Amino acid sequence: LYYSQYQHISGGLTVDDIVAIDASGVEQWVWHPADHLDLPGNANGDYLHTNSEFIDDAGDLYLSWLTRDAVAKIEADRTDAAWGTPIWIMTGNGQQGDLGNDVVLDWSAVDGADSFGGQHNFHVRRDGRLMVLDNEHGRGLVLTVDDAAGTGTVDVAYETHEFACGPQGTAMDTLSGNAVVA
């Protein structure tokens, strides 16, 4: 399957739907945020600005929402009755935010700010940990999250050359497990 997103505009609110398309170009499913998130009644504009989607080996969907400074893990197994429901939502500052916050992060292993923001490229690394580019603080973060406990640790922070990253930054791991952050 191939995954992409498109803007769903309704009145003054724009959200990003996630679509799965098979190799022949046939749409398999669409995840519409308003069907699975408690969007506030006053939500408007480019409310989520989804900037990355990633499907792990178990079929779970990981999303990064730029304008919410939040990332999420979504149940994406179509055979599961909870399909489309957030397994967790994690805000960069640890506060509840408009969509909630289900993960308490321990930042004690890294220096710098105890938050992330303007994040991009949220994905699962080859070693099973999560990685995200923290644009607000110019660094790539590697995290471990315990879904059941609702806790996580920021294991490593890879600083970039810049104090803050622009919209074209990235944070990835190589086949050998090294981090590339730019």
BELGI-V622115 format. One record per residue. N is the residue number from 0. RES is the residue in one letter. D_CENTER is the distance of its C-alpha to the mean C-alpha in whole Angstrom. Layout:
n:N res:RES d_center:D_CENTER
n:N res:RES d_center:D_CENTER
//
This chain:
n:0 res:L d_center:19
n:1 res:Y d_center:17
n:2 res:Y d_center:14
n:3 res:S d_center:14
n:4 res:Q d_center:13
n:5 res:Y d_center:16
n:6 res:Q d_center:17
n:7 res:H d_center:19
n:8 res:I d_center:21
n:9 res:S d_center:23
n:10 res:G d_center:25
n:11 res:G d_center:24
n:12 res:L d_center:20
n:13 res:T d_center:18
n:14 res:V d_center:15
n:15 res:D d_center:13
n:16 res:D d_center:14
n:17 res:I d_center:13
n:18 res:V d_center:16
n:19 res:A d_center:17
n:20 res:I d_center:20
n:21 res:D d_center:23
n:22 res:A d_center:25
n:23 res:S d_center:27
n:24 res:G d_center:25
n:25 res:V d_center:25
n:26 res:E d_center:23
n:27 res:Q d_center:22
n:28 res:W d_center:19
n:29 res:V d_center:17
n:30 res:W d_center:15
n:31 res:H d_center:15
n:32 res:P d_center:13
n:33 res:A d_center:17
n:34 res:D d_center:18
n:35 res:H d_center:15
n:36 res:L d_center:14
n:37 res:D d_center:17
n:38 res:L d_center:17
n:39 res:P d_center:19
n:40 res:G d_center:23
n:41 res:N d_center:23
n:42 res:A d_center:19
n:43 res:N d_center:20
n:44 res:G d_center:19
n:45 res:D d_center:16
n:46 res:Y d_center:15
n:47 res:L d_center:11
n:48 res:H d_center:11
n:49 res:T d_center:8
n:50 res:N d_center:8
n:51 res:S d_center:7
n:52 res:E d_center:7
n:53 res:F d_center:8
n:54 res:I d_center:11
n:55 res:D d_center:12
n:56 res:D d_center:16
n:57 res:A d_center:16
n:58 res:G d_center:15
n:59 res:D d_center:12
n:60 res:L d_center:9
n:61 res:Y d_center:5
n:62 res:L d_center:3
n:63 res:S d_center:3
n:64 res:W d_center:6
n:65 res:L d_center:9
n:66 res:T d_center:12
n:67 res:R d_center:10
n:68 res:D d_center:9
n:69 res:A d_center:6
n:70 res:V d_center:3
n:71 res:A d_center:5
n:72 res:K d_center:7
n:73 res:I d_center:10
n:74 res:E d_center:13
n:75 res:A d_center:14
n:76 res:D d_center:17
n:77 res:R d_center:20
n:78 res:T d_center:23
n:79 res:D d_center:21
n:80 res:A d_center:22
n:81 res:A d_center:19
n:82 res:W d_center:17
n:83 res:G d_center:14
n:84 res:T d_center:14
n:85 res:P d_center:11
n:86 res:I d_center:12
n:87 res:W d_center:10
n:88 res:I d_center:8
n:89 res:M d_center:8
n:90 res:T d_center:10
n:91 res:G d_center:10
n:92 res:N d_center:14
n:93 res:G d_center:14
n:94 res:Q d_center:16
n:95 res:Q d_center:16
n:96 res:G d_center:15
n:97 res:D d_center:15
n:98 res:L d_center:13
n:99 res:G d_center:14
n:100 res:N d_center:13
n:101 res:D d_center:13
n:102 res:V d_center:13
n:103 res:V d_center:15
n:104 res:L d_center:15
n:105 res:D d_center:18
n:106 res:W d_center:18
n:107 res:S d_center:22
n:108 res:A d_center:21
n:109 res:V d_center:20
n:110 res:D d_center:22
n:111 res:G d_center:21
n:112 res:A d_center:19
n:113 res:D d_center:17
n:114 res:S d_center:14
n:115 res:F d_center:12
n:116 res:G d_center:11
n:117 res:G d_center:11
n:118 res:Q d_center:8
n:119 res:H d_center:8
n:120 res:N d_center:8
n:121 res:F d_center:5
n:122 res:H d_center:7
n:123 res:V d_center:10
n:124 res:R d_center:13
n:125 res:R d_center:16
n:126 res:D d_center:18
n:127 res:G d_center:15
n:128 res:R d_center:13
n:129 res:L d_center:10
n:130 res:M d_center:9
n:131 res:V d_center:8
n:132 res:L d_center:10
n:133 res:D d_center:11
n:134 res:N d_center:13
n:135 res:E d_center:15
n:136 res:H d_center:17
n:137 res:G d_center:17
n:138 res:R d_center:16
n:139 res:G d_center:13
n:140 res:L d_center:12
n:141 res:V d_center:13
n:142 res:L d_center:12
n:143 res:T d_center:14
n:144 res:V d_center:13
n:145 res:D d_center:16
n:146 res:D d_center:14
n:147 res:A d_center:18
n:148 res:A d_center:19
n:149 res:G d_center:16
n:150 res:T d_center:16
n:151 res:G d_center:14
n:152 res:T d_center:16
n:153 res:V d_center:15
n:154 res:D d_center:17
n:155 res:V d_center:18
n:156 res:A d_center:17
n:157 res:Y d_center:18
n:158 res:E d_center:20
n:159 res:T d_center:20
n:160 res:H d_center:23
n:161 res:E d_center:22
n:162 res:F d_center:22
n:163 res:A d_center:19
n:164 res:C d_center:17
n:165 res:G d_center:17
n:166 res:P d_center:15
n:167 res:Q d_center:16
n:168 res:G d_center:15
n:169 res:T d_center:13
n:170 res:A d_center:13
n:171 res:M d_center:14
n:172 res:D d_center:16
n:173 res:T d_center:20
n:174 res:L d_center:21
n:175 res:S d_center:23
n:176 res:G d_center:20
n:177 res:N d_center:21
n:178 res:A d_center:18
n:179 res:V d_center:18
n:180 res:V d_center:17
n:181 res:A d_center:18
//
